[in-house]
């Protein structure tokens, strides 16, 4: 009698019936030298994964430091410093990880780039670089990892970095917003095509998280708006329901869930991690002019400077030159204008 052959849709049942010890879980995280990627690598290591961390060659020292931290947690780890923007490079990343650490369990395509510029001013080269880098980065990683996972026959987790910009586009970030919307769609296709192999595909969509990418992007946007970076960050924080920016560990916790057994029935989803951002308070966020808090401070200062006037009415307007003008009508009928 021929041996029972289980269909590829049932990898979990195959593992359940097996008498062999479970293989170690391994994960690859791209963009892992710092920030969110590093936090994800450390979180998955704490969850029992052996880790391959990847980033650009210039980040080799930072990658080595992450590997050392993972070793201190009692897990195996290796660094793969390479530009994986091409499919062959992504395939090498996966192959070398499997050869060193064993069968691949999870691929986290975390690496991404952004470029801040109005859509009428951004160059074709910068726009294409962002879209290609973000979308093809996920495609190359998912394709290479998916092929190996199908061959392994034990299921797997494909996880990509999206953004809240994949739900509500951000002015000044046209290419970035477009690329993150595309990643949502790509994740859904992988979920539909690879589900029969027990492979899930999901994305996480961070909001305002304190990373180097956020600091660099917000500084550029602030400059284009004619405001300071601190004022720009103040605006962003005002639009967050919880009243604070996120930290990389906030994102890593969700990725840990998506990579874990509890998320075995979750696929094709993009989980937003914006703490209520974006919301209705986001409207006008990137318009020129002072933020709510700076406006409040300025009005307080103005009240002090004109407190000797008996005020009948006061009207505040924000003009195109971004200066706030306060028109005060005194009891004597005279109109005084103050601007700052």
Steps between C-alpha positions, in 0.01 A plus 500: 500500500651836403575743784243764583576824314361814657411792273720810519213691662552307825857567618381543858344152495823357360694650788245371750533141372879514483703329772807713427588794725375831361760683290633831631312807387701744291427848371658749263456871571610761247586856599599361838806706593297748705155630581196285433697224326735459794209495745329230292816288492539517878130430557501190280821380666328527838210304350736214415605574143850473359559813296664623181524879504552691177584857411722693262877434506567836666302373800727200566620623844141563611393157372783336692380675815146368446636148451691530828180603680315201356779267610466643851136386492612143437402484131704445188539795265687608191549828315453532125618843388384547141278709276209267423314729262535238226338154489832313481630675809181419691525135393859486631388650830240226544726217380787593731265536797353154438846349455625647828197505731265244349154509337345845472195570715444875459609772260461858623551744211552804719743712296359812339583850383322835474547828316315816597397735220175642356369295207547792260864537600626145556733373229413189303816336629419560868139389456603180323774428754253504789228299325743247359698470821198442722279289272770292332674457834192321633441310175858373482503388864155341486571320174833357616365400841169372362672267255709349778203468735294319236789260441541442873132406528461628856319829448647833601450868567554780250487841670555841338539857618219725380401830666194693610567682172359184341160599644517880485758650267731770631557833319864535404547123490345405167739222403513362852121498535455335161754231583335414830156471339660264247645287779152451646382361168807283452455347844142405414610327180765297683243404761259373235759315292702338779228427753462143373859436607435615855685828440351821636580848368434815701633851548538740790434870451685721750391856560724763656784294645820657630756375249779656299280484188226700674747758627654549157166514318335735751799735480463525121123555521547762770746687283263502204220629723715772651468371855744346745539126534384515862181674388456235231529219756260689725243502219541126448464427871185714519340271240568181700215387725737370769694825499845350445717377218564128476822316574643211295401249767133589443533373145714200593227368727252486213753332271561246775128423493489468120800266507360290782265204516213716625483671158467175308152600379593858410599566140469771236475769767679829557486588869507874571715605797430870503355544851208682338716667233387599244166636620275792428756709685747424223313726257709809439789350693755597238356840419724797565464684827555439869379187677220509755738515794719771348184695411384471859835625629499791255147603594601494865797723427277734302250521787779606732622766259159659450337441835467873555248521212130448562429236238164468329590235239807324369537320169798279412592412143783302347617653176687339213829639629442278810503798739215511747322834507275595791249778440377649826204736515515717810205657678585835342440345158861509390646193332850393592696236309767282654694245300776252577 
